[in-house]
Amino acid sequence: MKKFENIAQVIGNTPIVKINLFTEFRGNYYVKLESFNPGGSSKDRIAVSIIDDAEKTGLLKPGSVIIEATSGNTGLGLAIVGITRGYRVILVMPDKMSPEKMYLVKALGCEVYVCPTEVEPDDPQSYYSVSARLVEETENSFYANQYYNEANPAAHYETTGPEIWEQTEGKVTHFIAGAGTGGTLSGTAKFLKEKNPDIKIIGIDPLGSILAYYHKYRTTDGSQAKTYLTEGVGEDIIPSNVHFDLIDDFITVSDQQSMTWTRKIALKEGILVGPSSGMVLAGCYDYASKIEDKNALIVLLLPDTGERYLTKVFSDSWMRSHGFIDPARSLKQILDSKSANLPPIISLNGENTLANALMKIQKFRIEVLLIELDDKIKYLTNYDIYNQLLQGKEKSIKLKNFELRDLNSISIDASLDELKSKIIEDKQVIVKDGDNIIGIITMEDVIENMFFD
């Protein structure tokens, strides 16, 4: 068995796997799973390349600080490689990124600055501008600058392209990937085109980005960047690392399509990936009818793991709140959307302590905790518990000694109008099926799972 000297040496050599989502079309479809990198994404590759290049050119020295504007994955890769080389890492992220990404990079010791998404690139608050300012203010700093750093596409020219060529025994006919900084698409395309100029390179762009528009018209005049939710792809600028001459076609995909296909590959193939991968799958579906050769071998690069999007695309509440799935039409649907993330009921008895209650609300991030007291069901909210602690109450005090509140109930068969009336009055209600308590619905649950004009 091969032994590695550090975690950064594990990066690369990710598998390709055949999928059966496109059997209605000609060709054989394979996905390259970049989630098998130690940081869970293709961005690990460019972290190695960028840091190697900066060390060779003297831009990185002992004690240097790496700074980067990132949607999260590049930052995670820079953190992993940076740790093995002794560098401190500062990351600047847009606020649309998933909380999981921010938790991950913080867990690796990174400093994180969060900037508003809905500002122009040259706005002082944009993550581009904040990154540039931090570079000026930080002594011995290095700006990774993945959008314009040629070490980005070089990483994929040197690793991803050769891996695909070898894994397909040179039979690859189409390469499909998302476009953002341009490194993955352009670097891989350069290598594959050198091997066989007939290989088709298909870029996928989220609706709201300007890259597909620029590919078609070679100008940004008339383009209009709009906010979208799919992370880590698309741009409102034209990075120099997007080599448009190597790209044969561009497909534009909506957030709705990206989210739908992200869930589809999980349910149909058992492959858990993020929305940028769903975008690539959706784009492939739109493009596949153009493929005429039944023996075509199509490789789709899926850039990251779905584990960092569990509170977003894999949450019914989040999907409903953004209009990607229909609003809840029953109390059961609201409870079902909660059960993906939580046990349906979290309760303690009166003999438990304030410390037990605090542990439960923090572990499950809940608003309401049921308290079983004699033959009655009472409740505490997270704010009740926090107030007790701030007032100096000992954590060892038993819950039966607190003034607990009664919680009203509603039948699982009640209408949504009945639910709204109860919620307005009580802010949270117990849901019962006969005499059995089957869950709790809070005001936040209603807002997340129903649409309001």
C-alpha positions, 0 to 999 in steps of 0.5 A: 500500500502506498504511504503518503507524507501528508494529506496534500499528497492524496489530492488527485487521481479521482475516479470516473463512474458510469451513470445511467441518467441519460439512457434516452440519448446516444453515448456512454456517460461517466462522471469524474468525482472530485469529491474524492479529493481530501477537501471534497472538491476539484479546488484542492488541485489548484491549491497545490498548483498555486502554492507551488508556483508562488513558492518557486517565484518567491511570492510565498515565504516562511511566515507568509499569509495566503489571502483569497476570495472564494466560494469556499472550496478553493479556500478549503483547498488552500487551507489544507495545503497551507497547513502542511506548509506552515502558512496562515490563510485568510478567506473572503466569502460571499454571504450566499455560501452554505454555512457548512463551508464556513464551518469547514474552513474555520475548523481548519483555522482560517480567518473568514470575512463574509461579504454581501453577494448583491453588490457590483464587483468594484463595490468596496464591500464585494469580496473581490474588493475586500480581498484586495484591501486585506492584501494591502493591509497584511504584511507578507501576504500573498493573494492567490487570485484564482481568477487570474492566476495561471497556476489554476488552469495549469493544475488541470492541464497537468492532472485532470486532463491526463487522468481523464485521457488515461481513465478513458483509454483515450476514447473520451469524445466530450468533456462537460464541466461548469465554468467559474474561474475557468481553471477546470474547464480551460486547463482540462480542455487544453490537454484533451484538445492537444491529444485529440482536437475533435474532442468537444468541450462543453461549458455549463453556466448558471443563469445570471452569469455572463460567461455564456453570453461572452462566449457567444458575442465576445463582449459583455455589452448587453449582458446583465449579471443577476444573482443566482444561488448555485455556488462556485460557478458562473461570474459577473466578471470575465476571468482571464483563466476562461479560455473561450477559444477552447470551448465549443459550446456553452449551455445555460442552466437555471437554479431550479434545474441545478437543484433538481438534478442535484437531488436526482443523482443522489436518489437515482445513482447514490452519488451525493454532490453539490448544486454545481454538479447538478448544474453540470448534469442539467446542462448535459441533459440539455446538450445530449440530444446533439450527440449523434454517435452511439459510441460517444464517451462523455465525461462530466466533471462533478466538482464537489461533495453534497455534504456541505449543502445538507441545509440547502439543496437537501432541505425541503424547507430551504427548497420551498423557501426559494420556490424550487419545490411546491409549498407545503399543502398539509401539516404532514408535509411540514413535519416531513421537511423537519424530519430530514434534519431532526428527530420529530420530537425532542423531549426531557422530563422534569428531573433533567437539568438546565444543562441537559436542556442546553445540550439538546437545543445546541445539539439539534439547533431547536427552538422548542423543547418538550418537558414531560411533567407528571401527566402533562406536557409543558415546554421551554423555548431556547430563549427561556433557557438562555434567559435562565443562564444569563440570570445566573441560574445554576446548570444543575437546577432541575427543569421541574423547578422552572415555570414551564408553559403549556403548549397548545395542540393541533390535529395532523388533519387540520388545515393550513389556515387553522395552523396559521391561526394557532401559530399567530397566537402561540408561535409554536404548536404540538401536532397530534395524531389522535392522542399521540404527539408526532411533532412540533411546528414553529412559526419559522417552520410555517414561513419556510414551508409556505409561500407568501405573496 
